[in-house]
Amino acid sequence: MGEVIVITSGKGGVGKTTTTANIGTGLAVLGKKVVLVDTDIGLRNLDVVMGLENRIVYDLVDVVEGTCRLKQALIKDKRYEGLYLLPAAQTRDKNAVTPKQMIWLCNELREEFDYILIDCPAGIEQGFKNAIAGADRAIVVTTPEVSAVRDADRIIGLLEAQEIRNPRLIINRVRPDMVKRGDMMSIEDIVDILAIKLIGVVPDDENIIISTNRGEPAVTDNKSLAGQAYRNITRRVMGEDVPLMDLNVPAGLLSKMKKLFGFKSA
Amino acid sequence: MVLGDVNPGAEIIATGNVVVLGTLRGLVHAGAGGDKDAFVYALKLLPTQIRIAEAIARMPEEHIPDDGLIRPEMATARAGKIIVEQL
């Protein structure tokens, strides 16, 4: 029986879709059978980030309306064994699906898959309600910004009202240099405010933009720091205890020399 | 008939033919009611997915260079396969 995990945030643009794509791919690489479900109906992105947009024939709305069978809508990712995508519809809106239909869908998917990752849209309206309806667990994504943390706080409250207890936190797009200068909230500050357990910290990484544009999740890129963070998060999702990565890039010889001569290190 | 470009993410669905006087980058479905003789015509045919009646096809994986030249092309279905020809 599979586990349904919803990845949500409240605030838009903090990295829910990127996180869904990377954790999903990471789990598949480790041998699990995974399905990614995009519930952002009308503004679908998960297919683009996974590089599977051209292969969409049927979508989530077709499945709940009975236009096609569930199997027909699932897109098998040819790069990673065991990884499937159920895309959202692009030309409908979030009222095309009800929470009851989502619960039915999640029950169907639980029979076939080890992990069902639900990419939740931004907001707290119908899209959010649909996404959390069938979920067993939740991961809340935030960035180290006051506005994002504020929204995440609200979302945690709404999750508990829906009886999804003990959500886990991912802090995304952390810039250790800014944290050191005091210009950015620290991990401790955020965990203090939100009071939920941390499941991972992902550093701000240019490779993410490149990977989402190309449709190749960064979790498979050995040179990406964010990719390494997502690999660690994937293992924590499976229950393993992985220590947090040290995000401070070690000072190279050049920056040590710069410090000697009084230049500020980059 | 569409006067202008169609971006990726957009869908054009017609029971008849589809003519785009611009660049077609989205999803196009001509002959949506089952008309196998429907065609798709565009000044630049670069759809994410093209469907004519029951046939479906994607663009080939090799990236076709977008050199700004207008190359009108027409897509038709023959024996269930989608053929693209330059006019």
Interface residues (C-beta under 8 A of the other chain):
Chain A: E53 N54 R55 I56 V57 Q90 T91
Chain B: P8 G9 E11 T48 Q49 I56 R58 M59
